[in-house]
C-alpha cells in the first residue's frame, strides 16, 4: 500500500508540473557519518588487500618545508613510486585505469606513464564543515528535477549520495575557503609538441555557500543561492591585457550562470551569456569547452546523471609537487611531466552523463570519477556522437593546511583525436592564497567597468 501511495503521489506531482523533492538519507543512515564513514562520507575502512589504508583523520597540523603561497611544495618528500604503469604493462592494471588514462598510455608509449605512490587519505575538513555536512545529510533535497537544491549549507550537501546528480552537486558545492586569490595560466599544447600561453590572469574567487557566519536561510535569501562568484583580469599576452570576466553561479535554474565580460577594444562591459556549456573557452584560445574548466563547471541541466557505483582506481592525488612546480618542470611535450604527477589508488564514485533528450552538447556522453573522501573530481572521459573516446581530463588535487582541505583548480584536457591538450587555471609559477572575503559588489560588471575607467 505504501509503495502504491508513493507512486501515485509522484504521478500526481508530475501531472501538476511539480518536481518532487527528496531528502538524501534517514537520520539512522546519517549516523554512519560518525561511525563507519568519514565526515564527508567516505568509507573509513581500508580495502581488504591493504593497498588503500583506513582513514584515520586525514592530514593533521602544519606541513614542513617550503610553500608557494599557501600550498606546501611537498607532502611526502621522501616517497618513491611503488609501481610504474606503462604501455607495456598496462593490461595487467587495466581494471584500475580509466579508459582515458589507457588511451594516453597507448598514444604516447615512449613518454607517458603512471607513477603510483603509496596511498595517503589526506582528506580533512574544518569542524564547522563536518558539522554542516552531518546536518545536510538529512536536510538537503534536490528540487527542479535535480537541477536545484534546498536545505543545504556550508558542507557537502549529500555525503551519502544515492543518485548521480547528488554526486555532481557535491562537487559543485565542494569544500572551499571563503575567499581565495591566485594567478593562473592557460597553456595550450599543439599536436607537434609545442606549447603556447593562451592567457595569464589574476583571479579572485569567493564562495558564499561556505561563509562561516551563514546559513541556508541567509544564503538562499541574501546571496540568492549563489555558491561561486569569481572575477579575473588578463595580464598576458599583450593584446589581451586588461580584459576581464565576472562569473556568478547559482542554484536557481533560471539564473544558474550570470557572466559579464570587459573587452579593452570595445571599452565597455557586456553580458556574456555564452560563457557556459560547450562554448569554446576563449580564455584558453578555444582549446576546451567552458564546462570542462575545473573538470566540470556549470549547470546540471544538459545531462542525465547515472550513478554507476564505486570502484578502485589509480587517480592523480596529493599533487602539491606538481601544482607548485615551475612551468618548465611541469610539462612534457604532449602531456604533464610524469615525474611530477603523483597517482594513488583510491575509491571513486563513477558517474555517467548522457545528454538529455531534446538538448544538445558537443560531448554527448561523459564519464566522471570523484574521490570518495573529498567529493573532488579527479578524472573525466568524453565520448563523441559515435561513442568513441574523444577527450580525457586530469584534475590534480592538492592539500592546503590554511583551510584545511584538499582542493582542486587546474585541469588538463586532452583532445585524443586531435593530439592536443589544454591546461586551464594552471598554478605553475603562480601563488595561491586564502584571503579575507571581499564585498560581493566586487564581483559585478559595474565594478569591472569602474576599475577599467580609472
N, C-alpha and C positions, 0 to 999 in steps of 0.2 A: 504493500500500500504506500509506504513512504517513497519508494522508487517511482511509482506512478505519479505521486504528487509532485516530485521534483521535476519530472519530465514535463508534466502539464504546466507547471509554473514557468519553465524555460520557454515552452512553446507560446504561451500567452504573452510573455515578455517580448519575444521576437516578433510576434504578430503586431504588438503595440509599438514596435520600433525601439524597444528599450533593451540595451545590452546588459545582461545580468552582471553583478559584481560578486567576486568570490574572495573570501579570506584565504590566506595561504595555508595555515595549518591550525590544528586544535591546540589548546593550552597544554595538553598532555604531550603532544609531539614536540611542541616548542621547548618543553622541559629538557629535551635532549641537548639543547644548546649549553646546558650547564652540567652535562654528564658525558655522554659519548661523542658529542660533536664540539668542534671549536666554536668560539663566539661568532664566527661568520658562517658556520655551517659545514665545514669540512669534517671528515671522519678523523677523530683523534688517533685511532689505532693505525699502526703501520700495515704494510701488506705482509702476507704470510711468508714471502721469500726474504723479508728483511731489507729489501732494496729501497723501500720507502719507509722511513722511520716513523715512529709515533710523534705526534705533535705535542710538545712539552711547554708551550707558551710563546713560541716564536723568539725572535731576536730581542734580547733584553739589554738595556743600557747603551752607552756610547760605543762607537766603533773606532778603534785605534787607527792611527795613520793619517795620511793626507786626505783632504777633502777638496772637491771642486764645488764651490758654493756650499750647499747643504748636503751634497751627495758624497759619501765616503768613496774613495777610489777603489778600495778592495775590501770585501767582507771576509774572504778566506784566502789570504795571500800565498800560503804555502801549499795549497792543494794542487794536485795534478789530475789529469783525466784518468778515469778508471776504465774507459772504453773509448775507442775511436771507430766511428762508423764511416765507411767509405763506399764508393760504388761497388767495390769488390766483395764486401761482406754484408751489404745492406739487406740482402734476402734473409739473413739469419735474424734480423731485428725488425722486419717489416711490420709485424703486428703492433709495434710501439712507435711507428713513424707515420706521420700524416702523409697523404698522397703527394702534397706539395713538397714536403721535405725529400721524399723519394725522387720526385721529378728533378729537383735541384742536384741531387747526387748523380743522377743519370746524365743530366745536361752538362754538368761541369765536373766530370770524373777526375780530372787532374788537379783541381783546386778546391772544390767544395767538400767539406767533411763535417761530421757532427762529433764534437769533443764532449763526451759525457763525464760529468763530475759527480762526486757524492751528493746525494740529495739532502738539502737543508730546508726544513719547513720554517722559513724565516718569518712568515706572516704573523703580525701582531697589530693590535689596534688600541687607540686610547680607550680608557674605561667608559667614557660617555658614549663612544661609538658602539661598544659592546652592549651597553645598556639599551641604547636606542634600537639596535638590531634585535635584541630579545623582545622588546615591545612591538616592533614592527611585525615580527613573525605571526602574531595573532591579530594585528590591527590593519595591516596593509591589504588592499584589494586592488585587483585590476578592474578598470572600467573601460567604457567605449570600445568593447570588443578586444580588450587587451592593449589598446593604444593610449591609455592613460592609467593613472593610479590614484588612490586616495588613502588617507590614514597613515601615511609613511613620512618619516623624517629622520635625518641625521645618522643613518646606518643603512646596511643592506636592507632593501625592502622585503626580500624573500629569501632568507638564509636557508630555508629547506624548500627549494623550488620543485614545483610539480609540473610545470609547463615550460616550453621553450621561451615564450615571451617573458616569463618571470626571470629567467636567466639573463635575458637581454636587459631588462630593467635593472637587475643587479649590477650589470656593467655600466650602464648609463649613470647610475647613482652610486657608483663605487666609492670607496673611501678616498677622500681628498682632503687636503688642508683647506682652511677658509679662503686663503689667497696666496698666489704664487706669482713670481716674476722670473722670466728666463729668456735668453736669446735662443733662437733656433735657426737651423739651416735646412733648406730643402735642396737635396742633391739628386740629380738625375744621372743615371748610368746608361750609356748607349750600348748598342749591340757590338760595337767594336772595342768595348772595354774602357772607353774614355768617360770621364765624369765632368759634369757641369754644375756650377752653383746656380740654381734657379732663382732663389731669393735667400737673403739673410734678414731676420726680423727680430725686433724686440717685442716680447709677448707678455701680456698681463691677463691673468686668469683668476676668476673668482667663482666660488661655489656656494650660493645662498642656501642650498639644501643642507649644507654642513656647518652653517653658522651655529656656534656653541650656545648662543643665547636664543635660538629659535625653537619653533615647534611646528607641527603640522598646521595648526590654525594660523599662526603668524606668517609662515612661509607661503601657504596657499593663498592667503589674502594680500599681505603686504608686498611679497615678491612675485605674486601672480603665478606661483608654481614654476618659476624659472630656476632650473637646477645648475645651469652652467652659463656664465657670461664671460666673454673674452674680448680683448682688443689687442691688435698688434700693428706695429709700424714697420715698414720695409726700409732697410738701411743699405741694401745692395741687391743687385748690381746698380750702377749709377743711373740708368734710365728708368728704374722703378723706385728710386729713393723718394720717400715722402708718401707713398701710397699707404693706405690704412684700411683695416677691415674690423668691423664690430659684429659679433655673433652672439645672440641670446637664445638659448634653448629652453623650452618649457614643456611641462606635461600636458598642456592644453593642446589637443589635436588641431584646433583652429589657428593657433599661433605657435605651432611646435618649433618653428625657427624664424627668427627675425634677424635680418642682416643689413648692414649699411657699408658702403664702400666709398673711400675718398680716392679720386684719381687726380694726380697733380696736373695733368694736361687739361682737364676739364675744370679744375679749381672749384669743385663742388662735391658735396656728399649726396649719394643717391642710394635708394633702396637696392638691395641685391638679392632678389627672391630666388635666383637660380643657384645660390651657394648651398647646394644640398643634393642628396641622392647621387645619381650617376652623371652629374655635370662634371666635365673635366676640371680638375683643380688648377686654376690659373696661377695660384701661388707656387705651384710646382711645375709650371710650364705645361700643364695639361697631362702630365705623365701618369696621373692616377685620378680616381674619382673622389669627389668631396666626401662621400660616405665611407671611404677607405682610410681617411685620416684617423689616427689612433686605433686602427683596425675596424672600428665601426663608430660612426659619428653622425647622429641624426635621429630621425623619427622611425618608428617601427612599422608604418602602415603599408610599405611596398611588399612586404614578405609575410608569408605564413611561417611560423616558427615551430619546428618539431623538436622536442627534447628526445634525442636518441638514447641517451644514457650516459653513464660514467665509464671511463676506461683509463688504463695506464699508458702514458706516452712520454717520449722524450721531447721536452719543450725548452725554449730559451727561458732561463730563470736565474735570478740573483746576478744580473748583468751590470753591476756597478762599474766594473772594469771597462766594459765596452762603452757605456754612455759617457764616461769621463775621459776616454782616450782622445788623443789628437786625431784630426780627420785623416791624416796620412797613415795612422796606425789602425784606424777602424775599418778600412776598406781594402778589399782585393779588387781585381779588375771587374768581375761580374757579380760580386756579392759582398757581404760583410766579411771581414777577415776572420777565418775560422779559429785562429789562435786567440782571438779576443772574445768570441762568443761562447758563453757558458751554457751548456744544456744539462738538464737534470731530469730524472724520472719522477713524474708527478701524476696524481689522479686528476683528470679533467672531465668537465661536462662537455659533451658533444651536442651541438645544436645545428639542425639542418634548416636552411632558409630557402623557400621556394616562392617565386613571385606570385602574388595574389592574382587570381583570375580577373581579367579586365584591366589590370595595370601593367606597366612595363618597367623594365630595368635592363641596362646593358649587360648585367651579370645575372641571368635568370635563376641561378642556383649557387648557394654558398654553403660551406661547412665551417662552423666556428668552434673553437676549442678554448674553454675557460677553466682556469685553475680553480680547484675546489676550495683552496684555503683563502683566496683573496677575491674571487669573482673576476679576476683580471683576464682579459683576452690575451692569449699567447700565440695562437696561430689561426690563419684563415685560408681556406681554399675556395677559389671561384671557378665556375664552370660556364662555358659558352652555351649557345642555343642548341647545339648538337650534343650537349652533355660531356664535352671534352674539357679536361682540366686546362684552364687558361691562365689563372693568376694564383699566386700564393703570397701571403703576408706573414711577417715575423714581427712580434711585439716584444722586445727585450725589457722585462721589468727590472726594477732596482729598488733598493731599500733606502729610506730616508729617516734617520733617527729623530729628526726635528718634528715629525708628525706624531708618533712613529707609525710607519706603514710601508707596505710595498706599493709602488706606484708605476705607472706606465705613461709615456708620452710618445716617443718616436715609434714609427712603423716603417719597415722597408717592404715595399710592394714590388713583387716580381711579375712581369709580363712574360710568361714562359714561352709563348708563341712568338713574340717579337724579340725576345732575348734582351729586354731592357729592365731597369729597376728604378725605383724612386724612393728615396728616404724622405719622409715628411716629419717635420719637427725634430730633426736630429740635434742632439745636445752636445755633440763633439766640439771642443774648443769654445764652449759656452759655459754659462753659470746658472744653475737652478737654485732659487732661494724661496723659502717660506717667509712671507712678509705680512704685516698687518693689513687688514682689508681696507679697501678704498670705498668712497661713496659710490653707490650704484649708478649715479649720474655720470661717472667717469666712463661708463661702458655704454655710451649713446652716440648716435650720429651727430647730435648737436655739439657734444664735447669734442669730437674729432674736428668738426668744422671750425669751432672756436680756436682750437690749437693750431689748425692749419693757417688761419688768418693772421696769426701773430708773426 
